[in-house]
Amino acid sequence: MATEIEKAEHTLASLQAKRDACVQAGTELADERAALAFAAHTGDTKARKRLDEINAAIGTHASELASLDAALKVALERLQQAKAAESRKHAGKWARELLKRADTILQLAQSLDDANTVRVEASRALAEELTQIRGLAGGIGAYAPSNEQFLAMGSRADITAGMQTPFAREVVGEHLPPNQRRTHVSYVAGWRDAIRQGANALLREEQKDAAA
């Protein structure tokens, strides 16, 4: 069974089609009048008779077009009323859904704030660990990543993450090509391996000295 909205839409479409046909008919009448005008006004009785018929039809046509415009206005109003009635019918359901979604966006916002807190704390802790590593490595000639390396690679990881958020256009200053995108683990894992390799080599030297 068709809904009230579907019925109203069908009526509106039908009236619009009638109006379009009426406009086309009016155009054809006007074209025919223009073609007959000279003959009708210069003694051609047949042309004169047909011109009178066209003039009468054009008068009727104007009235018909005006009535169709009025009918279309009413049809559009009824469609809007049907849509408003349908909206009211679902108002309670939609209101309950809005209440649920309002709570959801607050929960998601809290998750973002929590993630940002973790991000800030972890990045500061990582920077401090690297500072400590550089201090230890410097005293024994072991490998340690520089602060410049940390800033360069870490910023790429943050930009890569930012590019995937809805805020990308506002908070990301540049768009990294695929070969420059990073995660923090992707660069730190390599540093970890290099530091462990260097430290293990020093431990092996220490063991050799102790055994000698």
C-alpha positions as a Python dict, from the first residue, in 0.01 Angstrom:
ca = {
    (1, 'M'): (0, 0, 0),
    (2, 'A'): (133, 341, -97),
    (3, 'T'): (217, 578, 186),
    (4, 'E'): (76, 929, 206),
    (5, 'I'): (413, 1063, 98),
    (6, 'E'): (418, 835, -208),
    (7, 'K'): (63, 938, -300),
    (8, 'A'): (152, 1306, -266),
    (9, 'E'): (469, 1258, -473),
    (10, 'H'): (272, 1077, -744),
    (11, 'T'): (12, 1357, -756),
    (12, 'L'): (284, 1621, -775),
    (13, 'A'): (465, 1438, -1055),
    (14, 'S'): (139, 1391, -1249),
    (15, 'L'): (52, 1760, -1224),
    (16, 'Q'): (404, 1859, -1325),
    (17, 'A'): (377, 1637, -1632),
    (18, 'K'): (43, 1802, -1722),
    (19, 'R'): (197, 2146, -1680),
    (20, 'D'): (493, 2053, -1901),
    (21, 'A'): (251, 1931, -2169),
    (22, 'C'): (47, 2249, -2134),
    (23, 'V'): (357, 2466, -2177),
    (24, 'Q'): (454, 2267, -2486),
    (25, 'A'): (106, 2306, -2630),
    (26, 'G'): (120, 2679, -2569),
    (27, 'T'): (451, 2702, -2750),
    (28, 'E'): (307, 2516, -3048),
    (29, 'L'): (0, 2743, -3056),
    (30, 'A'): (220, 3052, -3046),
    (31, 'D'): (436, 2917, -3329),
    (32, 'E'): (130, 2839, -3540),
    (33, 'R'): (-19, 3184, -3475),
    (34, 'A'): (306, 3347, -3587),
    (35, 'A'): (300, 3141, -3906),
    (36, 'L'): (-64, 3232, -3986),
    (37, 'A'): (-66, 3596, -3878),
    (38, 'F'): (37, 3753, -4207),
    (39, 'A'): (-204, 3553, -4419),
    (40, 'A'): (-491, 3601, -4175),
    (41, 'H'): (-449, 3978, -4176),
    (42, 'T'): (-409, 4008, -4553),
    (43, 'G'): (-733, 3851, -4668),
    (44, 'D'): (-688, 3474, -4634),
    (45, 'T'): (-1023, 3371, -4482),
    (46, 'K'): (-913, 3018, -4403),
    (47, 'A'): (-609, 3152, -4220),
    (48, 'R'): (-829, 3408, -4046),
    (49, 'K'): (-1064, 3138, -3920),
    (50, 'R'): (-778, 2927, -3791),
    (51, 'L'): (-616, 3232, -3626),
    (52, 'D'): (-939, 3304, -3439),
    (53, 'E'): (-943, 2944, -3318),
    (54, 'I'): (-580, 2972, -3204),
    (55, 'N'): (-644, 3301, -3023),
    (56, 'A'): (-934, 3144, -2837),
    (57, 'A'): (-723, 2838, -2754),
    (58, 'I'): (-439, 3055, -2628),
    (59, 'G'): (-679, 3236, -2396),
    (60, 'T'): (-801, 2904, -2260),
    (61, 'H'): (-444, 2780, -2242),
    (62, 'A'): (-335, 3073, -2024),
    (63, 'S'): (-618, 3001, -1783),
    (64, 'E'): (-534, 2629, -1782),
    (65, 'L'): (-168, 2701, -1711),
    (66, 'A'): (-258, 2930, -1422),
    (67, 'S'): (-485, 2664, -1275),
    (68, 'L'): (-212, 2401, -1307),
    (69, 'D'): (31, 2632, -1127),
    (70, 'A'): (-222, 2671, -846),
    (71, 'A'): (-275, 2294, -831),
    (72, 'L'): (102, 2234, -820),
    (73, 'K'): (135, 2475, -529),
    (74, 'V'): (-131, 2284, -334),
    (75, 'A'): (27, 1949, -428),
    (76, 'L'): (366, 2065, -301),
    (77, 'E'): (211, 2186, 25),
    (78, 'R'): (39, 1849, 72),
    (79, 'L'): (366, 1666, 9),
    (80, 'Q'): (537, 1879, 272),
    (81, 'Q'): (250, 1812, 513),
    (82, 'A'): (276, 1437, 449),
    (83, 'K'): (650, 1446, 517),
    (84, 'A'): (595, 1645, 835),
    (85, 'A'): (330, 1396, 952),
    (86, 'E'): (567, 1107, 880),
    (87, 'S'): (843, 1281, 1077),
    (88, 'R'): (608, 1332, 1373),
    (89, 'K'): (518, 962, 1358),
    (90, 'H'): (883, 869, 1409),
    (91, 'A'): (968, 1156, 1642),
    (92, 'G'): (976, 945, 1959),
    (93, 'K'): (1195, 677, 1806),
    (94, 'W'): (1433, 935, 1660),
    (95, 'A'): (1446, 1127, 1988),
    (96, 'R'): (1547, 813, 2177),
    (97, 'E'): (1811, 742, 1915),
    (98, 'L'): (1943, 1098, 1949),
    (99, 'L'): (1973, 1057, 2327),
    (100, 'K'): (2175, 738, 2282),
    (101, 'R'): (2401, 892, 2019),
    (102, 'A'): (2454, 1203, 2234),
    (103, 'D'): (2599, 979, 2506),
    (104, 'T'): (2806, 791, 2248),
    (105, 'I'): (2979, 1102, 2113),
    (106, 'L'): (3074, 1205, 2467),
    (107, 'Q'): (3222, 860, 2531),
    (108, 'L'): (3418, 879, 2206),
    (109, 'A'): (3541, 1227, 2292),
    (110, 'Q'): (3661, 1094, 2629),
    (111, 'S'): (3843, 814, 2446),
    (112, 'L'): (4016, 1072, 2228),
    (113, 'D'): (4119, 1275, 2531),
    (114, 'D'): (4246, 962, 2706),
    (115, 'A'): (4441, 863, 2395),
    (116, 'N'): (4590, 1212, 2372),
    (117, 'T'): (4694, 1193, 2738),
    (118, 'V'): (4865, 859, 2676),
    (119, 'R'): (5027, 999, 2361),
    (120, 'V'): (5168, 1301, 2541),
    (121, 'E'): (5293, 1102, 2838),
    (122, 'A'): (5442, 823, 2624),
    (123, 'S'): (5617, 1066, 2387),
    (124, 'R'): (5772, 1252, 2680),
    (125, 'A'): (5878, 926, 2842),
    (126, 'L'): (6027, 803, 2513),
    (127, 'A'): (6221, 1128, 2473),
    (128, 'E'): (6354, 1092, 2830),
    (129, 'E'): (6455, 729, 2774),
    (130, 'L'): (6645, 828, 2460),
    (131, 'T'): (6821, 1102, 2655),
    (132, 'Q'): (6928, 847, 2916),
    (133, 'I'): (7040, 603, 2643),
    (134, 'R'): (7254, 872, 2478),
    (135, 'G'): (7414, 946, 2813),
    (136, 'L'): (7497, 580, 2874),
    (137, 'A'): (7606, 508, 2516),
    (138, 'G'): (7827, 814, 2500),
    (139, 'G'): (8038, 692, 2787),
    (140, 'I'): (8115, 356, 2626),
    (141, 'G'): (8107, 440, 2256),
    (142, 'A'): (7782, 253, 2186),
    (143, 'Y'): (7517, 345, 1932),
    (144, 'A'): (7232, 576, 2032),
    (145, 'P'): (6984, 760, 1809),
    (146, 'S'): (7016, 1137, 1813),
    (147, 'N'): (6745, 1377, 1923),
    (148, 'E'): (6722, 1503, 1565),
    (149, 'Q'): (6647, 1149, 1447),
    (150, 'F'): (6380, 1114, 1713),
    (151, 'L'): (6215, 1443, 1615),
    (152, 'A'): (6223, 1361, 1243),
    (153, 'M'): (6093, 1005, 1269),
    (154, 'G'): (5851, 1073, 1553),
    (155, 'S'): (5693, 1366, 1372),
    (156, 'R'): (5640, 1150, 1062),
    (157, 'A'): (5466, 889, 1274),
    (158, 'D'): (5238, 1154, 1425),
    (159, 'I'): (5165, 1305, 1084),
    (160, 'T'): (5087, 959, 946),
    (161, 'A'): (4836, 903, 1225),
    (162, 'G'): (4689, 1252, 1189),
    (163, 'M'): (4635, 1198, 816),
    (164, 'Q'): (4388, 922, 901),
    (165, 'T'): (4165, 1139, 1123),
    (166, 'P'): (3878, 1374, 1030),
    (167, 'F'): (4100, 1663, 1147),
    (168, 'A'): (4369, 1598, 885),
    (169, 'R'): (4313, 1919, 687),
    (170, 'E'): (4327, 2135, 999),
    (171, 'V'): (4605, 1980, 1207),
    (172, 'V'): (4840, 1811, 960),
    (173, 'G'): (5077, 2055, 796),
    (174, 'E'): (5183, 1820, 520),
    (175, 'H'): (5066, 1508, 342),
    (176, 'L'): (5328, 1236, 348),
    (177, 'P'): (5373, 1005, 48),
    (178, 'P'): (5337, 632, 127),
    (179, 'N'): (5713, 569, 142),
    (180, 'Q'): (5756, 829, 418),
    (181, 'R'): (5472, 718, 643),
    (182, 'R'): (5568, 567, 976),
    (183, 'T'): (5446, 427, 1304),
    (184, 'H'): (5648, 487, 1618),
    (185, 'V'): (5724, 115, 1648),
    (186, 'S'): (5849, 105, 1288),
    (187, 'Y'): (6150, 324, 1367),
    (188, 'V'): (6203, 250, 1736),
    (189, 'A'): (6221, -126, 1673),
    (190, 'G'): (6528, -71, 1455),
    (191, 'W'): (6688, 148, 1720),
    (192, 'R'): (6618, -113, 1985),
    (193, 'D'): (6787, -381, 1775),
    (194, 'A'): (7093, -162, 1710),
    (195, 'I'): (7124, -68, 2079),
    (196, 'R'): (7093, -433, 2186),
    (197, 'Q'): (7349, -542, 1929),
    (198, 'G'): (7599, -283, 2052),
    (199, 'A'): (7535, -359, 2419),
    (200, 'N'): (7565, -734, 2367),
    (201, 'A'): (7896, -685, 2182),
    (202, 'L'): (8030, -486, 2479),
    (203, 'L'): (7913, -755, 2720),
    (204, 'R'): (8091, -1020, 2519),
    (205, 'E'): (8410, -814, 2534),
    (206, 'E'): (8368, -779, 2908),
    (207, 'Q'): (8328, -1156, 2944),
    (208, 'K'): (8642, -1217, 2740),
    (209, 'D'): (8839, -976, 2959),
    (210, 'A'): (8708, -1144, 3272),
    (211, 'A'): (8803, -1487, 3141),
    (212, 'A'): (9155, -1381, 3041),
}
